[in-house]
Amino acid sequence: MATLHDKIKNREAKVAVIGIGYVGLPLVVEVAKAGFTVVGYDKSAEKVKQANAGKSYIKDVSDETLAPLVASGKVSASNDPDVLAKADVVVICVPTPLNKTKDPDNSFIMAAADDLLPRLHKDTLVILESTTFPGFTREVLVPHLEKNGLEVGKDIFVAFSPERVDPGNPKFHTKNTPKVVGGSTPACTQLAQAMYGSVMERIVPVTSTDAAEMVKLLENTFRAVNIGLVNEVAIMCQKLGIDTWEVIDAAATKPFGFMPFYPGPGLGGHCIPVDPHYLSWKLKTLKYNARFIELAGEINSSMPDFVVARTADALNDRERSLKGSKLLVLGVAYKRDIDDVRESPALDVIDLFRQKGAHVAYHDPFIPSLRLGHEGEGERMESVPFENLGGYDAVVIVTDHTTTDYVRVVTEAKLVIDTRNAAKKVKDKAKAKIVTL
Ligand SMILES: NC(=O)c1ccc[n+]([C@@H]2O[C@H](COP(=O)([O-])OP(=O)(O)OC[C@H]3O[C@@H](n4cnc5c(N)ncnc54)[C@H](O)[C@@H]3O)[C@@H](O)[C@H]2O)c1
């Protein structure tokens, strides 16, 4: 009988991906393109229906790529957990948010593991990709998967491999982003390496699941802390009357020892604002306070207030108050060129403007409508057309989509608050005053 390693090598292993969202669907496609048969298991009936129709709901996956894989039978989707029973390799890509008290919410992983457990058979490789705290795979997932008597490293194999997808990145995607893997045992690492080595260009093995979990948290904490630092530099430069962007651009000419980060209206998305809290939560259980993470979180989450204060000051210079002003927030996605508004600081900026009595509209070609409030429970707003820019007291650029016509912004608007320095290249054409961070 062929071993699991042989089945992977010969592309005969049946692969199941639990959770076919931003991370799972691109993975399904790459695994299928490498020659495997893949089923995506998701609780969302809508996603399953669309995937089976060859229609992608993820911007980084085109219908042209997905549809032929579905038509050839390489890719299918289902919301029946019984599809997991046939899998030789199961990859878990479900959400890992924070709960209301900012503690890790691993309930989605545990629900996936509960669905898998009664269907798990000998010689299965289970890989967790969802971000979690160091120790989760070893302390929580492995004991759970061993409940029916199958032993990890002997009967079944478990690894953690952090997902690094950067939605909207034109250069790096699932296949060409190096993949870190750490198994529960050396045999687990080898199998995970063989699996991903069949699909991705470069695999980086580490010696444990704990180390692999920590890699992800280091990467995202590094970003959160450096963004926090540069946001504080922006606050300091404003007090000193120095142009932050000029300073960063000049510092970035240093060919070694400096990496530019840029200030902005705050953190967004489901990774950078969330993941460092997984690490600080775990350290709290060990009676250690992760100070850099806490401080960066404090500064980054104060940035929407800073944007509102800058706007109020600029309006004040024109003898206007925020109260009663007409404002256009330009760009609300959590970052450039994507259709995702999760945790976007634009939601806070809009909310704060409204609390001060401003009349706020927004324009974003990627987000036709949104709900205020981070739980998506607030009032609904619709994107207004990109016109009559001179009819607003200020245009506040929160997200810098590359498709935005900044010449029109700086020539038509009365006042521009540019939190991303997006209009930098067309500044010389400006009729409006431009205020940067
Ligand atoms: N989106 C990113 O840019 C990104 C980048 C790196 C890492 N991650 C991490 O990857 C993980 C997944 O994130 P995402 O952005 O793909 O989330 P997502 O919300 O886009 O997708 C998750 C999917 O899982 C499904 N799901 C939830 N519980 C399920 C269950 N018990 N069984 C089956 N399906 C279930 C949901 O219906 C959804 O379709 C998270 O841990 C996240 O932190 C995300």
The ligand as a Tripos MOL2 file, in Angstrom:
@<TRIPOS>MOLECULE
LIG
   44    48     1     0     0
SMALL
NO_CHARGES

@<TRIPOS>ATOM
      1 N1         -6.7530   37.4720    4.9890 N.am      1 LIG1
      2 C1         -5.4570   37.6300    5.1580 C.2       1 LIG1
      3 O1         -4.8440   38.5160    4.5850 O.2       1 LIG1
      4 C2         -4.6540   36.6900    6.0630 C.ar      1 LIG1
      5 C3         -3.2610   36.7000    5.9580 C.ar      1 LIG1
      6 C4         -2.5210   35.8580    6.7600 C.ar      1 LIG1
      7 C5         -3.1570   35.0340    7.6770 C.ar      1 LIG1
      8 N2         -4.5190   35.0250    7.7830 N.ar      1 LIG1
      9 C6         -5.1180   34.1220    8.7530 C.3       1 LIG1
     10 O2         -5.7410   33.0470    8.0630 O.3       1 LIG1
     11 C7         -6.9090   32.6290    8.7540 C.3       1 LIG1
     12 C8         -8.1110   32.7010    7.8170 C.3       1 LIG1
     13 O3         -8.3220   34.0500    7.4400 O.3       1 LIG1
     14 P1         -9.1790   34.4800    6.1870 P.3       1 LIG1
     15 O4         -8.8690   35.9040    5.9560 O.co2     1 LIG1
     16 O5         -9.0340   33.4940    5.0640 O.co2     1 LIG1
     17 O6        -10.6650   34.3380    6.7740 O.3       1 LIG1
     18 P2        -12.0460   34.3530    5.9470 P.3       1 LIG1
     19 O7        -13.0860   34.8240    6.8970 O.co2     1 LIG1
     20 O8        -11.8710   35.0260    4.6340 O.co2     1 LIG1
     21 O9        -12.2840   32.8000    5.6140 O.3       1 LIG1
     22 C9        -12.5310   31.8390    6.5700 C.3       1 LIG1
     23 C10       -13.5790   30.8770    6.0510 C.3       1 LIG1
     24 O10       -13.7580   29.8430    7.0110 O.3       1 LIG1
     25 C11       -15.1350   29.4680    7.0190 C.3       1 LIG1
     26 N3        -15.3920   28.7870    8.2830 N.ar      1 LIG1
     27 C12       -15.4570   29.2870    9.5430 C.ar      1 LIG1
     28 N4        -15.6260   28.3120   10.4440 N.ar      1 LIG1
     29 C13       -15.6670   27.1490    9.7470 C.ar      1 LIG1
     30 C14       -15.8060   25.7950   10.1260 C.ar      1 LIG1
     31 N5        -15.9050   25.4270   11.4020 N.pl3     1 LIG1
     32 N6        -15.8250   24.8620    9.1610 N.ar      1 LIG1
     33 C15       -15.7160   25.2200    7.8530 C.ar      1 LIG1
     34 N7        -15.5590   26.4770    7.4400 N.ar      1 LIG1
     35 C16       -15.5350   27.4380    8.3700 C.ar      1 LIG1
     36 C17       -15.8600   30.7800    6.8410 C.3       1 LIG1
     37 O11       -17.1680   30.5630    6.3420 O.3       1 LIG1
     38 C18       -14.9510   31.4900    5.8160 C.3       1 LIG1
     39 O12       -15.3420   31.2260    4.4870 O.3       1 LIG1
     40 C19        -7.0180   33.5170    9.9780 C.3       1 LIG1
     41 O13        -6.3930   32.8850   11.0560 O.3       1 LIG1
     42 C20        -6.2180   34.7450    9.5900 C.3       1 LIG1
     43 O14        -5.6730   35.3960   10.7290 O.3       1 LIG1
     44 C21        -5.2870   35.8360    6.9730 C.ar      1 LIG1
@<TRIPOS>BOND
     1     1     2 1
     2     2     3 2
     3     2     4 1
     4     4     5 ar
     5     4    44 ar
     6     5     6 ar
     7     6     7 ar
     8     7     8 ar
     9     8     9 1
    10     8    44 ar
    11     9    10 1
    12     9    42 1
    13    10    11 1
    14    11    12 1
    15    11    40 1
    16    12    13 1
    17    13    14 1
    18    14    15 2
    19    14    16 1
    20    14    17 1
    21    17    18 1
    22    18    19 2
    23    18    20 1
    24    18    21 1
    25    21    22 1
    26    22    23 1
    27    23    24 1
    28    23    38 1
    29    24    25 1
    30    25    26 1
    31    25    36 1
    32    26    27 ar
    33    26    35 ar
    34    27    28 ar
    35    28    29 ar
    36    29    30 ar
    37    29    35 ar
    38    30    31 1
    39    30    32 ar
    40    32    33 ar
    41    33    34 ar
    42    34    35 ar
    43    36    37 1
    44    36    38 1
    45    38    39 1
    46    40    41 1
    47    40    42 1
    48    42    43 1
@<TRIPOS>SUBSTRUCTURE
     1 LIG1         1 GROUP 0 **** ****
